Amino acid sequence: MIFPRDYILDPLFVNEHYLYKIVQTIGTFKNYIWTYYSGFCMLESIQILSGLGYGKSAEGVESFNNIKLINILEIEGGTNAN
């Protein structure tokens, strides 16, 4: 693994250069959060495949992807702030 979580807790990590620590911490966080994103996407696709995402709009258009658990691009892009 490129950014292991255990390395941040290692006492040797304290002696590293601060720019390296910043890159390592950001990379570790991104690696960790993408495991949750992939889980959300799997859960969303399972619900759509089982038929739970079926619905009709007000115009009568049928859609099978009405379930949206998470919008990864809005979270990563910072555009979901209210």
C-alpha positions in Angstrom: 0.0 0.0 0.0 1.3 3.4 -0.9 -0.1 5.3 2.1 -0.4 2.9 5.1 -2.4 4.1 8.0 -0.1 2.6 10.6 2.9 4.7 9.4 1.3 7.9 10.8 1.2 6.4 14.2 4.8 5.3 14.0 7.2 7.2 16.3 9.6 7.6 13.3 6.9 9.7 11.5 7.5 12.5 13.9 11.0 13.0 12.7 10.1 13.4 9.0 10.1 16.7 7.2 6.8 18.6 7.5 6.1 18.7 3.8 6.5 14.9 3.7 4.2 14.6 6.7 1.5 16.7 5.0 1.6 14.7 1.8 1.6 11.4 3.7 -1.3 12.5 5.9 -3.4 13.7 2.9 -2.6 10.6 1.0 -3.5 8.4 3.9 -6.8 10.2 4.4 -7.7 10.0 0.8 -6.8 6.3 0.7 -9.0 5.7 3.8 -12.0 7.7 2.6 -12.1 6.1 -0.8 -12.7 2.8 0.9 -16.0 4.3 2.2 -16.8 5.8 -1.1 -16.5 2.4 -2.8 -18.7 0.9 -0.1 -21.4 3.6 -0.7 -21.2 3.0 -4.5 -21.6 -0.8 -4.0 -24.6 -0.3 -1.7 -26.2 2.1 -4.1 -25.7 -0.3 -7.1 -27.1 -3.2 -5.1 -30.2 -1.2 -4.3 -30.7 -0.2 -7.9 -30.2 -3.8 -9.1 -32.7 -5.1 -6.7 -35.3 -2.7 -8.0 -35.5 -0.3 -5.0 -34.4 2.6 -7.2 -37.5 2.4 -9.4 -39.7 5.4 -9.6 -41.7 7.7 -11.9 -41.2 11.4 -12.2 -44.1 13.9 -12.3 -43.9 13.8 -16.1 -44.3 10.0 -16.1 -40.7 9.2 -17.0 -39.6 5.9 -15.5 -36.2 5.8 -13.9 -34.4 3.0 -12.1 -31.7 5.1 -10.4 -33.7 7.3 -8.0 -31.5 6.3 -5.0 -28.5 8.6 -4.5 -26.7 8.0 -1.3 -23.6 10.1 -1.8 -22.3 12.5 -4.4 -18.6 12.0 -4.4 -17.7 14.8 -6.8 -19.5 17.3 -4.6 -17.8 16.1 -1.5 -14.3 16.0 -3.1 -14.8 19.3 -4.9 -16.1 21.1 -1.9 -19.3 22.3 -3.7 -21.7 20.7 -1.1 -21.1 23.3 1.6 -24.3 25.2 2.6 
